[in-house]
Amino acid sequence: MDISLGLESCLVIVTGARGQIGQVLVEAFLAAGCDVAALDIKPCSTVQQHDRLHSIEVDTTNQSAVLDAWSEAQRHFDGKVPTVCVCAAGLDLSYIDHHSSAIDMTVEQFRKTIDVNITGTFITAKTWLKWIRDSTHADAQSKSCLRNVSLIVFGSEAGVLGVPGNADYAASKSAIQYGLTMSLAPEAASIFDRARVNAIAPGAVNTPQFRKECQAVPAALWSEAGATVASRKPVEVEHVARTCLMLASDNFSGSITGQVIRVDAGKSGRMYWDQGGRAMW
């Protein structure tokens, strides 16, 4: 039995590559021997330099720009087909305005979150699927050479449990990890029988930003990754990255598609009230 990932030389596109999770995803796929196109709306200056890495500045809500980025990635890597796509782009809950109630949220904020998180993911997924269709229709030899044909979209525990005060974020993640993933999985297989579409839904992740938030509000660690989590700790970024590697690999996930993989350390609920009876949002 071959227990290697078998990802060597695959071309992987990572959107949101400049983010705190995105950077680790890029490093993980490089470590697995992949060529990586790192896409982000801002230059990926924080991502390490590597001869198998190519950074592209792109707004994922702009369809023509995403198509151009895909073409650039393929040209840069000598015509190689980008078979793996990890959609980590989007508005992070840590960086959008929080509210005590949906009553206080502007419609503009809701629309922006929906547009960036859902439309941006849809455009990226659509582009990946188009490239797979065009490549497999080209000739039988190209079709037989494709491996690790996998789309991984980023949902969140928010899409499962909701976020009081941030219905915009929770609604966007629920749409991505359920409606979009479940719709695209059979479509992808109808185009190429080994194409797979899955979502991962991380819980509170131990990023520098999360640690900063917990320093500012110590109760956040208890409520987000203590009282509500079986292991009583946040998820390590590397665990999220390893899950993506697993889902990208035909060797490990060749029969997994249309699934939402929860990487949340056993989170089973959320705290609505603290020990003093105060609202936790």
Secondary structure, DSSP 8 states (H G I E B T S, - for coil): ---S---TT-EEEEETTTSHHHHHHHHHHHHTT-EEEEEESS--TTS---TTEEEEE--TT-HHHHHHHHHHHHHHTTT--EEEEEE--S--GGGS---SSGGGS-HHHHHHHHIIIIIHHHHHHHHHHHHHHHHHHH-HHHHHH----EEEEE--THHHH--TT-HHHHHHHHIIIIIIHHHHHHHHHHH-TT-EEEEEEE-SB--HHHHHHHHH-THHHHHHHTTTBTTSS-B-HHHHHHHHHHHH-HHHHTT--S-EEEESSSB----SB-TTS-B--
